Amino acid sequence: MGLQIIKPDTHIDFVGVRKIAFILSAIVILAGLGSLLIQGGPKYGIDFAGGIIVQVKIDKDTNVDAVKDAVKDLDLPGLVVQTLGLEGDHEYLIRTSSSDISSEEVRAKVTGSLSANLDGAKFDIQRLEMVGPKVGADLRAKALEALFYAVLLIAVYISGRFEQRWTAAAVMAAALAGGVYGLGLLGVDMGWLILAALAITVGLCWYLKLNYALGAVAALIHDVMITVGLFSIMGKEFDLTIIAALLTIVGYSLNDTIIVFDRIRENNLANKDRKSFGAVINLSVNQTLSRTIMTSGTTLLVVLCLYVMGGSVIHDFALALLIGITVGTYSSIFVASPILLGFGPSAEPEPKEQVEA
């Protein structure tokens, strides 16, 4: 028998507190949306907004604050200085959101300021990269498309896996993917287009009675919205590493949701006593609770190590994973399953003889 930290006969009423969980999720999501509205949208990093990044290596131990002071008088917008690599590497990233000046002009300005203000310390500019605004906009559009298609394909998989409705799900996916691609060619803003497509995906799952897919997709959107909202509240930048973290969160949350959904389906098919669907969900969540906590707990320990000791380059990536894995575990129990309860199982339990066949 596997290790269990939750007793197998535990009977926690998860379904009974679903309204409290929905209110809590709504408060956090609204707070994040409010922050995004106040700030005029996400705070994009150089990958998406465009700009120039300079990597500098100094020959002696220098505090990052000293580097900030050395370049603070540069006439460059959105100037950010952060450490890079391990503590003894003495490497720093200097970033600016400006793309109106040449990379050589930036190199000259940074070199002049560091030479004048670092008290004679020697330094070497190891890397200088420039991302134009057009490239940044294209990357932003591709990142949004990646998130949308990931969610859409997940809806198809869940519908086929749990409801055996591959055709309806495939038609829905083909129509949405074709619509998004066509409107994208017409120059429609990709951000609003993807948000509308996600809303239509949820609506179609409801209309086609793809209830397992509806619960899973709603939970995934819930996880991404909370992660993005909290990043906005904390003033963090969004770049390609954060998109990678969001896609990782989508996959992790889906894995947890499938485990719970699989047990719900098994218990519903074997429901000889005709228990209410809410009782079946409670039983299933309690049965998988020990596995859920152990899986999420061990993953969080690894991500926490990355967050604490991984350095500034992957700091925000690890933070996004910490938030997303925590919220994803929560949503599998308190969002996906209650939504499934609200719309009911896709089919009535099969007779015992048919199940055994």
Wavefront OBJ file of the C-alpha trace (Angstrom):
o trace
v 0.000 0.000 0.000
v 1.319 3.437 -0.930
v 2.192 6.126 1.559
v -0.855 8.100 2.670
v -0.824 11.271 4.751
v -4.624 11.510 4.714
v -6.637 8.694 6.273
v -8.569 6.733 3.627
v -11.831 7.077 5.587
v -11.711 10.889 5.600
v -15.047 12.562 4.852
v -14.430 16.276 4.233
v -17.436 18.066 2.739
v -15.697 19.854 -0.150
v -18.939 20.292 -2.062
v -20.536 21.977 0.931
v -18.033 24.862 0.914
v -18.117 25.450 -2.854
v -19.926 28.795 -2.523
v -17.233 30.111 -0.177
v -14.557 28.887 -2.605
v -16.305 30.595 -5.541
v -16.524 33.882 -3.605
v -12.838 33.673 -2.654
v -11.821 32.992 -6.263
v -14.033 35.830 -7.515
v -12.444 38.303 -5.076
v -8.895 37.380 -6.138
v -9.763 37.441 -9.860
v -11.539 40.818 -9.585
v -8.603 42.266 -7.643
v -6.242 41.120 -10.408
v -8.494 42.498 -13.154
v -8.731 45.790 -11.259
v -4.941 45.983 -11.092
v -4.669 45.299 -14.831
v -7.228 48.034 -15.606
v -5.497 50.576 -13.359
v -2.098 49.849 -14.930
v -3.475 49.825 -18.467
v -2.731 46.145 -19.001
v 0.110 43.784 -18.136
v 3.592 45.162 -17.565
v 5.448 43.676 -20.528
v 9.122 42.812 -20.446
v 11.550 43.415 -23.291
v 10.491 40.190 -25.035
v 7.041 41.661 -25.662
v 7.450 45.443 -25.419
v 10.766 45.684 -27.242
v 13.964 47.216 -25.911
v 17.652 46.558 -25.277
v 19.388 44.293 -22.790
v 23.063 44.637 -21.753
v 24.914 41.940 -19.804
v 27.869 43.247 -17.803
v 30.528 41.309 -15.856
v 32.508 43.207 -13.194
v 35.898 41.990 -11.967
v 35.164 42.412 -8.252
v 32.310 42.078 -5.805
v 29.881 44.911 -6.509
v 26.494 45.433 -4.936
v 23.600 45.638 -7.392
v 22.615 48.945 -5.782
v 26.028 50.357 -6.735
v 25.410 49.365 -10.356
v 21.969 50.990 -10.227
v 23.494 54.196 -8.873
v 26.149 54.113 -11.591
v 23.595 54.106 -14.434
v 20.713 56.012 -12.820
v 21.515 59.236 -14.689
v 21.321 57.608 -18.106
v 18.565 59.092 -20.245
v 17.002 55.703 -20.995
v 13.319 54.876 -20.343
v 12.308 51.901 -18.205
v 15.853 51.288 -16.979
v 16.127 48.130 -14.836
v 19.235 46.552 -13.274
v 19.267 43.022 -11.845
v 21.818 40.405 -10.849
v 22.540 37.450 -13.123
v 23.857 33.989 -12.265
v 25.407 33.003 -8.945
v 26.472 35.425 -6.244
v 30.182 35.139 -7.057
v 29.761 35.709 -10.801
v 29.416 39.506 -10.450
v 27.227 39.633 -13.565
v 24.370 42.065 -14.074
v 21.633 42.731 -16.608
v 20.877 46.318 -17.574
v 17.617 46.643 -19.481
v 15.850 49.557 -21.137
v 12.490 49.614 -22.885
v 13.749 52.101 -25.485
v 14.166 50.853 -29.033
v 14.450 54.281 -30.676
v 18.222 54.472 -30.301
v 20.912 52.241 -31.734
v 22.521 49.446 -29.778
v 25.920 51.099 -30.189
v 24.618 54.291 -28.601
v 23.346 52.290 -25.634
v 26.710 50.514 -25.358
v 28.513 53.861 -25.329
v 26.220 55.331 -22.661
v 26.452 52.308 -20.372
v 30.233 52.093 -20.791
v 30.653 55.783 -19.980
v 28.460 55.682 -16.868
v 30.049 52.536 -15.466
v 33.578 53.823 -16.116
v 32.819 57.070 -14.317
v 30.887 55.715 -11.339
v 32.279 52.265 -10.412
v 35.348 53.520 -8.507
v 37.827 52.108 -10.980
v 36.374 48.604 -11.149
v 37.004 46.855 -14.453
v 34.029 45.486 -16.382
v 33.246 43.767 -19.638
v 30.061 43.986 -21.719
v 29.488 40.338 -22.594
v 26.166 40.603 -24.429
v 23.989 43.275 -25.985
v 20.644 42.310 -27.512
v 17.916 44.400 -29.066
v 14.253 43.452 -29.596
v 12.238 45.725 -31.862
v 8.613 46.642 -31.072
v 7.328 44.697 -34.103
v 9.122 41.535 -32.972
v 7.793 42.065 -29.433
v 4.214 42.407 -30.710
v 4.574 39.235 -32.795
v 5.936 37.308 -29.810
v 3.046 38.547 -27.664
v 0.489 37.396 -30.249
v 2.148 33.978 -30.596
v 2.230 33.552 -26.814
v -1.513 34.249 -26.545
v -2.201 31.842 -29.400
v -0.178 29.134 -27.668
v -2.254 29.508 -24.490
v -5.517 29.443 -26.435
v -4.700 26.368 -28.503
v -3.441 24.551 -25.405
v -6.781 25.133 -23.660
v -8.746 24.212 -26.801
v -6.918 20.920 -27.333
v -7.380 20.118 -23.659
v -11.151 20.598 -24.089
v -11.082 18.097 -26.987
v -9.077 15.562 -24.980
v -11.297 15.812 -21.895
v -14.474 15.464 -23.982
v -13.175 12.341 -25.676
v -11.529 10.871 -22.585
v -14.489 11.171 -20.235
v -17.552 11.584 -22.459
v -16.615 9.725 -25.664
v -17.711 12.727 -27.725
v -14.697 13.175 -29.953
v -16.703 14.359 -32.971
v -18.536 17.211 -31.215
v -15.331 18.363 -29.530
v -13.322 18.154 -32.768
v -15.923 20.197 -34.685
v -15.881 22.826 -31.923
v -12.086 22.974 -31.956
v -11.866 23.187 -35.755
v -14.422 26.000 -35.920
v -12.734 28.038 -33.186
v -9.210 27.478 -34.485
v -10.273 28.403 -38.015
v -12.104 31.500 -36.785
v -9.132 32.695 -34.734
v -6.738 32.116 -37.627
v -8.991 33.897 -40.132
v -9.641 36.921 -37.934
v -5.931 37.093 -37.141
v -5.218 37.438 -40.870
v -7.660 40.364 -40.981
v -5.594 42.216 -38.401
v -7.953 41.871 -35.424
v -6.123 42.533 -32.145
v -4.956 39.137 -30.935
v -5.440 39.883 -27.226
v -9.154 40.628 -27.458
v -9.603 37.894 -30.054
v -8.159 35.215 -27.774
v -10.204 36.410 -24.785
v -13.384 36.244 -26.898
v -12.416 32.789 -28.229
v -11.869 31.461 -24.695
v -15.296 32.782 -23.650
v -16.866 31.130 -26.711
v -15.045 27.867 -25.874
v -16.619 27.830 -22.409
v -20.023 28.693 -23.910
v -19.803 25.906 -26.487
v -18.787 23.361 -23.845
v -21.924 24.340 -21.934
v -24.167 24.327 -25.028
v -22.888 20.957 -26.231
v -23.139 19.576 -22.681
v -19.443 18.707 -22.571
v -19.583 19.003 -18.799
v -16.249 17.436 -17.913
v -14.539 19.674 -20.478
v -16.433 22.693 -19.122
v -15.177 22.050 -15.596
v -11.582 21.490 -16.738
v -11.455 24.531 -19.051
v -13.054 26.801 -16.440
v -10.470 25.638 -13.883
v -7.587 26.285 -16.313
v -8.829 29.790 -17.136
v -9.307 30.381 -13.388
v -5.677 29.374 -12.687
v -4.209 31.545 -15.455
v -6.330 34.577 -14.503
v -5.322 34.387 -10.845
v -1.625 33.969 -11.696
v -1.690 36.878 -14.157
v -3.692 39.023 -11.720
v -1.313 38.408 -8.817
v 1.676 39.178 -11.050
v 0.010 42.462 -11.997
v -0.666 43.313 -8.330
v 2.989 42.608 -7.475
v 4.210 44.722 -10.408
v 6.015 41.827 -12.113
v 6.893 41.880 -15.796
v 5.503 39.435 -18.358
v 7.988 37.894 -20.748
v 8.492 34.585 -22.560
v 9.592 32.795 -19.374
v 6.266 33.712 -17.718
v 4.362 32.354 -20.724
v 6.361 29.131 -20.347
v 5.347 29.073 -16.677
v 1.676 29.605 -17.558
v 1.749 26.714 -20.047
v 3.393 24.554 -17.382
v 0.649 25.546 -14.931
v -2.030 24.602 -17.472
v -0.488 21.145 -17.870
v -0.023 20.606 -14.142
v -3.541 21.740 -13.262
v -4.977 19.492 -15.978
v -3.115 16.476 -14.592
v -4.565 17.066 -11.135
v -8.061 17.640 -12.519
v -7.958 14.443 -14.602
v -7.046 12.379 -11.526
v -10.083 13.717 -9.668
v -12.390 13.427 -12.692
v -11.296 9.855 -13.348
v -12.204 8.824 -9.804
v -15.531 10.681 -10.060
v -16.407 8.791 -13.230
v -15.404 5.422 -11.744
v -17.429 5.988 -8.585
v -20.398 7.277 -10.580
v -20.451 4.178 -12.784
v -20.208 1.933 -9.706
v -22.893 3.884 -7.843
v -25.105 0.901 -6.921
v -26.742 2.738 -4.027
v -27.703 5.662 -6.256
v -25.987 8.239 -4.091
v -26.398 11.874 -5.081
v -23.817 13.189 -7.532
v -22.572 15.577 -4.843
v -21.888 12.627 -2.527
v -20.016 10.859 -5.347
v -17.845 13.951 -5.908
v -17.087 14.288 -2.187
v -16.138 10.612 -1.996
v -13.887 10.877 -5.051
v -12.068 14.034 -3.894
v -11.461 12.513 -0.453
v -10.111 9.314 -2.015
v -7.610 11.248 -4.168
v -6.761 13.880 -1.535
v -3.662 12.130 -0.188
v -2.196 11.694 -3.674
v -3.040 15.287 -4.581
v -1.352 16.743 -1.497
v 1.758 14.579 -1.835
v 2.172 15.326 -5.555
v 1.622 19.051 -5.163
v 3.707 19.225 -1.982
v 6.781 17.569 -3.467
v 6.510 19.687 -6.624
v 6.205 22.870 -4.582
v 9.327 21.949 -2.590
v 11.356 21.725 -5.805
v 9.928 24.982 -7.169
v 10.568 26.687 -3.820
v 14.235 25.692 -4.069
v 14.360 27.220 -7.550
v 12.728 30.377 -6.224
v 15.109 30.768 -3.283
v 18.381 29.594 -4.831
v 17.881 29.774 -8.592
v 18.973 33.378 -9.024
v 17.189 36.419 -10.409
v 16.935 35.143 -13.993
v 14.426 32.399 -13.102
v 13.036 34.133 -9.996
v 9.796 35.269 -11.645
v 9.421 31.946 -13.494
v 9.623 30.050 -10.191
v 7.247 32.529 -8.526
v 4.672 31.973 -11.276
v 4.960 28.218 -10.774
v 4.575 28.563 -6.998
v 1.364 30.543 -7.469
v 0.071 28.401 -10.324
v 0.652 24.994 -8.741
v -0.985 26.119 -5.494
v -3.973 27.604 -7.313
v -4.145 24.631 -9.700
v -4.403 22.177 -6.807
v -7.095 24.345 -5.226
v -9.072 24.639 -8.479
v -9.110 20.877 -9.115
v -10.942 20.432 -5.816
v -12.935 23.635 -5.375
v -13.608 24.807 -8.958
v -13.582 21.983 -11.516
v -15.505 19.449 -9.413
v -18.216 21.885 -8.185
v -18.787 23.083 -11.774
v -19.250 19.446 -12.792
v -21.758 19.128 -9.939
v -23.651 22.200 -11.130
v -24.206 20.792 -14.604
v -24.391 17.120 -13.635
v -22.629 14.070 -15.104
v -22.741 13.704 -18.862
v -24.493 10.364 -18.615
v -26.360 8.372 -16.035
v -24.472 5.529 -14.329
v -24.500 2.397 -16.439
v -26.080 -0.784 -15.060
v -23.755 -2.993 -13.030
v -23.833 -5.791 -15.629
v -22.727 -3.388 -18.369
v -19.888 -2.027 -16.248
v -18.582 -5.524 -15.558
v -18.754 -6.378 -19.261
l 1 2 3 4 5 6 7 8 9 10 11 12 13 14 15 16 17 18 19 20 21 22 23 24 25 26 27 28 29 30 31 32 33 34 35 36 37 38 39 40 41 42 43 44 45 46 47 48 49 50 51 52 53 54 55 56 57 58 59 60 61 62 63 64 65 66 67 68 69 70 71 72 73 74 75 76 77 78 79 80 81 82 83 84 85 86 87 88 89 90 91 92 93 94 95 96 97 98 99 100 101 102 103 104 105 106 107 108 109 110 111 112 113 114 115 116 117 118 119 120 121 122 123 124 125 126 127 128 129 130 131 132 133 134 135 136 137 138 139 140 141 142 143 144 145 146 147 148 149 150 151 152 153 154 155 156 157 158 159 160 161 162 163 164 165 166 167 168 169 170 171 172 173 174 175 176 177 178 179 180 181 182 183 184 185 186 187 188 189 190 191 192 193 194 195 196 197 198 199 200 201 202 203 204 205 206 207 208 209 210 211 212 213 214 215 216 217 218 219 220 221 222 223 224 225 226 227 228 229 230 231 232 233 234 235 236 237 238 239 240 241 242 243 244 245 246 247 248 249 250 251 252 253 254 255 256 257 258 259 260 261 262 263 264 265 266 267 268 269 270 271 272 273 274 275 276 277 278 279 280 281 282 283 284 285 286 287 288 289 290 291 292 293 294 295 296 297 298 299 300 301 302 303 304 305 306 307 308 309 310 311 312 313 314 315 316 317 318 319 320 321 322 323 324 325 326 327 328 329 330 331 332 333 334 335 336 337 338 339 340 341 342 343 344 345 346 347 348 349 350 351 352 353 354 355 356 357
